[in-house]
């Protein structure tokens, strides 16, 4: 079901990062940062998409268009349909330098933020433990338009579940996925399910103090399968 490109897929992702630098809170191409005032860890959508694309390019030999590849970019912009041959463009869309949407996004990610504030360790060199939450969306209307197939969605889930276990991690920084919940349902204009209703089914209460490990948190979520309260929705859970 989660590989069906004609269905809506909304998902909640939890991942952890340990012992990263406060100035550059990750080994994942440094997309994380601590805000000076609030001191939460942040992961931006564009950074996550880029790192995921490069991970799949390396591990699965997928065709990925890098913006610094001027020759490929110039050719593709002259023929927009040629852009969808690249996995990252087919899934994450493309906007030109003027801000015009050339290819819309099939898959979107929210910005991820640590559930609790993160403070440097006593040495001041590294940041303590952080558990991050991110939301995602797959739109079957745009996916169909972009030519997304079941293998594309299979690769997305494989990439998300494996990116945090990359062999490129350098000690003492480490990261790991701590849960992926995918809510799948048919698209219907007569029965629109607000994404927030699905996201709220995965409860991650804040500790309101510095977390030290994943086990400090109590995560609540429905059982895998069809939801009792929303029988049209099927939940798939990866731990």
N, C-alpha and C positions, 0 to 999 in steps of 0.2 A: 504493500500500500504506500509506503513512504517513497517508493521509486516511481509512482504514477505521476506524470507531468500534467495530467488533466485535473488534479486535485489541488486544493489549497493546503499548504503546509506551514504552520506557525510553530516556532520552536523557542525553547528556553535553554540557554547554555550556561553552565557553571564551570569555571576553571580557576585554578590557584596558581600563584607565583610566590616563590620563596626566595629570600635573600638577594633581591635585585637592588641595583643602585637607586637611590632616591632621585637622582637627576635623570636616569634612563631606566625606567622600571621594567626592563625585560631583556631577554636574549632574543626575542622574536622581532628582529630588525628595529629594536628600540621604539615601539609604538606607544609605550606606556609612560605616564608622567604623574607626578604628584602636584596637585595645585597648591600654591603657597598658603592660601587661607584655609581651605577646607581639608586639605591633605588626604583626599581620596585618590586612589589609583584610577586612571582613565585609559581606555583603549578606543581609538577612533575607528569608524567604519572603514574608511579608505585604507588605513594601515592594515586592518585585519584582512580585508579583501586581498591586498597586495601580498601579504605574507602567505595566505592560504593558496593563492594562485601559484606563487613560486614554489611552495611545498609540493603541490600537485605536479608542477612542471618537472621538478627534480625526481619525484618518486614514481610518477606515472607516465612521464615523457609526453605530457599533454602540450598541445600548441598554445602558447600564451603570448599575447602581444604586450611588449614592454614599451611604454611611452617614449623611452629614449631611443627606440629603434626607428629612426627618422624615415628610412627607406620604406619599411613595411607600413608605417603610419601614413605616409604620403599616398602610397598606393591604395590603402584601404579606405581612406577618406574620400577618394575619388569614386569608389564603388562601395557604398555603405553596406550592401548585403554581404560583401566579402568579409566584413568584420566578424560575422557570427561564426566563421570557421575557427576563431580563437576561443578557447574555453572560457577565459575570464571575461571576454566581451559578451559572449552569449549569455552568461550567467549574471554578470555584474554591470552590464551596460557600458556605454561610452558617451562622454561629453567632450565636445571639441574645445579649442582654446578660447572661443568666444562665449562658452557657457551653454551652447545649444546641445540638446539631447539628440544624439545621432542614433543610438541604440538604447532603448529603455532597459531598466534593471529587471531581471527575472527574480533575483534573490537580493534582499536588502538585510542589512544588519543594523541594529541600534548601536549607539555608543555603549561600551561596557564600562561599568563603574564598580569599584570595590564595594562590597556590602557595608563594610565598616571603614572608618579612617585608618590609614596606615602611617606608622611613625617609624623613624629610623631606629636602628638598634643603638645600644649604648655607645658603640664605637663611632657612630655617625657615618660609617662607610656604606652600610647596607640598610635596606628597608626590611621591616619585619613581614610576617605572613600576610597575604591578601587573597581573599576569595572574591572573584569577579562574576557578575551576572550580565548576560547579553541576551537580547531578543532578536529573532529573525523571522523573515517572511518569504515565502515563495508564492508568486502570483501566477496562476495557470494561464490567465489570459495573455500576459506578456510572454510567458514561457513558450506557449504555443506559437506566438508570433515570431519569437526568436529561434524556433526550431529546437527547443530543449527536448531531449529524449530521456528515457528512464535511466540510461547509463550515466547521464550528466548528474542526475540527482543522487545516484548511487555513489558517484565520485565525491560529491559535496559532503555527504554524510561520512564517507571514509576519511576525507580530508580533515573535517572538523574533529573527528574522534582520534586522529593520529597526529595532528599538528603539534600538540603539546608534549608528545612523547618523542620528539625529533632527536636524532642522534647528534644534532649540532649543538645541543645544550652544553654549556660550560659550567663546571662546578665553580662556586657554590650555588649559582642560580639554578633553580629547577622549576618546572611547571608541569601541570597535569590537568586533564579534564576530570571534572567531578560530577558530571551529569549532563545528559542531553535528552530533552523531552520534546518529541515531535507530535503535534496535534494535526491530524489529517482529516479533511472533510471535503465534500463536493462543493463546487461553486454554484450558488443559486441566488438570483436577484430577489427571490421571494423569501429567503431565509438567510439573512446576513448575520454571521456570528462575529461580534466585535472581538478583535485580537486580545484586548485587555481581559475579557472574560476568561480566555484560555490561559493567558500568561499568569493570571492571578491564582490559577489552580496549583501552581508550583510556589509554595510559600518558603521564603528564606528570611526569617526574622533576623534583624540586626542584633548584635550583641551589645552595642553601645560601649564597647571597650575594645582594646587591641586583641584580635584573635591570634592564637598561636598555632592552630592546626585545624584541619577540616572537621575533625570530630568535635570541635567546640560548638559547631552549628547543628541545629535540628531542622532538617529539610522535610517538608510535608508535601505530598503529591498523591494523585489518584493512582489506582492500580492500572497496570498496562492492559490495553484492550479498549472496548467501547465504553464510553463514559456513561454512568447511570443517569446523570442529570442531563446529558446531551448525547443521546444515542447515535446521532449522525456523525459524531466525532470519534476517531480512533486514536488512542495514545500509544506511541512507541517510545520505550525508555532505554537509553544506553547509559550504563554506569561507568 
